[in-house]
Amino acid sequence: MPEVKSDDEWETEVVVVEVNGVLDARSIRQAIAAKQTTLRRPETETPLLQIGNSLFTGKWLRTVGTDIILQADGGQHLRVVAASDKMLKTEKALLTASSSGAATSAVQTSDCALGKDRPPQRQIKK
């Protein structure tokens, strides 16, 4: 009988997340503090980030250099918590109704590398 391997091993990866779009910063901070965050489809090029009731579409980027994450130690001192060269840049997803009556998400994302005046639109079906 073949040996069954367990998925008990896992790896932690630190990522810097940039959240863009029209949002209520206070409610976003409260949702993060209450651990109401979910990263859906993280293995894809365009994952979805849910913070509370808000949905954001993302795109993985590599940073130039390394981002260092610092934490205040109550006074004027900062300590290094982690470092990362990976970033998830997200845009707020705007929900719209389609002509068939099914709810879809019209997502506007901006990509400076494309050099286009108007950001492309993608449709995400629920």
C-alpha positions as CSV (number, residue, x, y, z in Angstrom):
1,M,0.0,0.0,0.0
2,P,1.5,3.4,-1.0
3,E,2.2,5.9,1.8
4,V,-0.2,8.8,2.0
5,K,1.5,12.1,2.5
6,S,-0.1,14.7,4.7
7,D,-0.6,18.3,3.8
8,D,0.5,19.4,7.3
9,E,3.4,21.3,5.9
10,W,2.7,24.8,4.8
11,E,4.6,28.0,4.0
12,T,4.0,31.6,5.0
13,E,4.7,34.3,2.4
14,V,4.7,38.0,3.2
15,V,3.1,40.2,0.6
16,V,2.5,43.9,0.5
17,V,-1.1,44.8,-0.6
18,E,-2.0,48.1,-2.2
19,V,-5.8,48.7,-2.0
20,N,-7.1,51.3,-4.5
21,G,-10.5,52.7,-5.3
22,V,-13.4,54.4,-3.6
23,L,-13.5,53.0,0.0
24,D,-14.2,53.9,3.6
25,A,-10.8,53.7,5.2
26,R,-12.3,53.3,8.7
27,S,-14.4,50.3,7.8
28,I,-11.5,48.7,5.9
29,R,-9.3,49.1,9.0
30,Q,-12.1,47.6,11.2
31,A,-12.6,44.6,8.9
32,I,-8.8,43.9,8.9
33,A,-8.6,44.2,12.7
34,A,-11.6,41.8,12.9
35,K,-9.8,39.4,10.5
36,Q,-12.6,39.7,8.0
37,T,-10.2,39.3,5.0
38,T,-10.1,36.6,2.4
39,L,-7.7,36.1,-0.6
40,R,-9.5,34.1,-3.2
41,R,-7.7,32.3,-6.0
42,P,-4.2,33.4,-4.8
43,E,-2.5,31.0,-7.2
44,T,-3.8,32.8,-10.2
45,E,-2.5,36.0,-11.9
46,T,-5.6,37.9,-10.9
47,P,-6.7,37.0,-7.4
48,L,-9.7,38.5,-5.6
49,L,-9.3,40.2,-2.2
50,Q,-12.4,40.5,0.1
51,I,-12.2,42.9,3.0
52,G,-15.4,42.9,4.9
53,N,-18.2,43.4,2.4
54,S,-15.8,45.0,-0.2
55,L,-14.4,43.0,-3.2
56,F,-11.1,44.0,-4.9
57,T,-9.5,42.5,-8.0
58,G,-5.8,42.1,-7.8
59,K,-2.7,41.7,-9.9
60,W,0.7,40.3,-8.7
61,L,3.7,42.5,-9.1
62,R,7.4,42.2,-8.2
63,T,8.8,45.3,-6.4
64,V,12.0,47.0,-7.4
65,G,14.1,46.1,-4.5
66,T,12.6,45.0,-1.2
67,D,9.7,46.3,0.9
68,I,10.5,46.3,4.6
69,I,7.5,46.0,7.0
70,L,8.0,47.8,10.3
71,Q,6.0,47.9,13.5
72,A,6.0,50.6,16.2
73,D,7.0,49.4,19.6
74,G,4.9,51.8,21.5
75,G,7.5,54.6,21.6
76,Q,9.7,56.1,18.9
77,H,11.3,52.8,18.0
78,L,10.4,50.6,15.0
79,R,11.3,47.0,14.6
80,V,11.5,45.0,11.4
81,V,8.6,42.5,11.2
82,A,9.2,41.1,7.7
83,A,10.5,41.9,4.2
84,S,8.9,41.2,0.8
85,D,9.6,41.6,-2.9
86,K,6.0,40.6,-3.9
87,M,3.1,43.0,-4.1
88,L,-0.6,42.6,-4.7
89,K,-2.1,45.7,-6.4
90,T,-5.9,45.8,-6.1
91,E,-8.7,47.8,-7.5
92,K,-12.2,48.1,-6.1
93,A,-14.7,45.9,-8.0
94,L,-17.9,47.7,-9.0
95,L,-21.0,45.5,-9.3
96,T,-23.3,46.1,-12.2
97,A,-26.3,44.2,-13.6
98,S,-26.0,42.4,-17.0
99,S,-28.6,42.3,-19.7
100,S,-29.4,38.7,-18.8
101,G,-30.3,39.7,-15.3
102,A,-27.4,37.8,-13.7
103,A,-25.1,39.9,-11.5
104,T,-21.7,40.5,-12.8
105,S,-18.8,42.5,-11.6
106,A,-17.5,45.1,-14.0
107,V,-13.9,45.7,-12.9
108,Q,-11.9,48.7,-14.0
109,T,-8.2,48.2,-13.5
110,S,-5.3,50.5,-14.5
111,D,-2.1,49.3,-15.9
112,C,0.5,52.0,-16.4
113,A,2.8,49.6,-18.3
114,L,0.2,49.5,-21.1
115,G,0.3,53.2,-21.5
116,K,-3.4,53.4,-22.4
117,D,-5.5,56.5,-21.7
118,R,-8.5,54.4,-20.5
119,P,-8.1,51.4,-18.3
120,P,-9.3,48.0,-19.6
121,Q,-12.4,46.4,-18.3
122,R,-12.8,42.8,-17.4
123,Q,-16.0,40.9,-16.6
124,I,-16.1,38.5,-13.6
125,K,-19.1,36.3,-13.3
126,K,-20.5,35.4,-9.9
